[in-house]
Amino acid sequence: MTSEFRQDLVSGEWVLIASGRSRRPDAPEQERTIRERQDAVHCPFEDPQATEHGNPLLVFNEGNRVSWEGRFSGPWTTQVIRNKYPALMPGTCGDPVPSGPFLVHPAHGFHELVIFRPHDRGLAQFSDAELTELLTVYRERYQAIAQDDCGDYISIFHNWGPRAGATMAHPHSQILSTPVVPPEVMGSIRGADAYFREHGSTVHCRLIAWEVDQATRIIYEDDAFIAFCPYVSKTPYEVRIFPKQHSPNFEISDDAHIVDAAHVLGLVLRALYDTLGDPDYNFYIHTAPVAKSSEVNYDFYHWHIEIVPRLSVAAGFELSTAIYINTTDPDDAAAHLREQIRESHQPLVKAEG
């Protein structure tokens, strides 16, 4: 296909699809950054309490919540701890204050780590049950942090590999709350609100319906969730996972919905692993902010998971224009991932019942 610009329906951003510049998904191993592994014996996340991280905020062991008294010790598979080197600190909430021509807001909020066992296994090797535990922990910490008056927005994300910004080999996610709603998030919410006012329908549901109608970029679909490579993908092999039932808020997902989400997330992560050879990646949950707004309606937003393999680097053109050059056609990326799921004997669409 010829190169073309595509404008995102929600944000209005432009993406340049230039598949002629594509690199094959089976690029030689030496072209990728080799992930340096830390020895589990010397890893501070293998036993956080022994490395002065303090008592955990939440602990699960093989799907069950763990209770303790005094100093925590015992078996665990997931625990949440405070970051020893936080980007935000708890404090008194308040309005931004001027500093010359600028507005300044204290960096008050939470910065937590979600640590998993075992040490040497990434999320692509997790079972559905393990990923269900992961998403359950995300949901519980979101609900707890949302009770703080200063947390206008809660960001849940996972960095895997040095290109994705991970500085520790031990698999872990991060949860940060901020006293402001990030402009990118608010921009998407405003776009969803404006689309509804103009068209009388929710924009993400429209996008999902269009992807289903096109049937070329869907990676996996069942009764509850759909995963696809967006038509306006900024980067190669970008994937979005949406619940089919409209909801702006991840944190109100019930247990059955969490199980369904974990199943799709596992399929996609394993397909990316097998197709691209354990790529560095980020994934994050986009959900409506905690803080309500009198200017925009959050009801028309649609929570989802975004997965972004780090196969390319934003360079001068992207940084100077905010227009991304994507060297892989999303149709081709989706076809590779679909095929990988088929080869692993996972159906494209789960059988009903």
Secondary structure, 3 states (H helix, E strand, C coil): CCCEEEECCCCCCEEEECHHHCCCCCCCHHHCCCCCCCCHHHCCCCCHHHHCCCCCCEEEECCEECCCCCCCCCCCCEEEEECCCCCCECCCCCCCEEECCEEECCCECCEEEEEECCCCCCHHHCCHHHHHHHHHHHHHHHHHHCCCCCCCEEEEEEEECHHHCCCCCCCEEEEEEECCCCHHHHHHHHHHHHHHHHHCCCHHHHHHHHHHHHCCCEEEECCCEEEECCCCCCCCCCEEEEECCCCCCHHHCCHHHHHHHHHHHHHHHHHHHHHHCCCCEEEEEECCCCCCCCCCCHHHCCCEEEEEECCCCCCHHHHHHCCEEECCCHHHHHHHHHHHHHHCCCCCECCCC
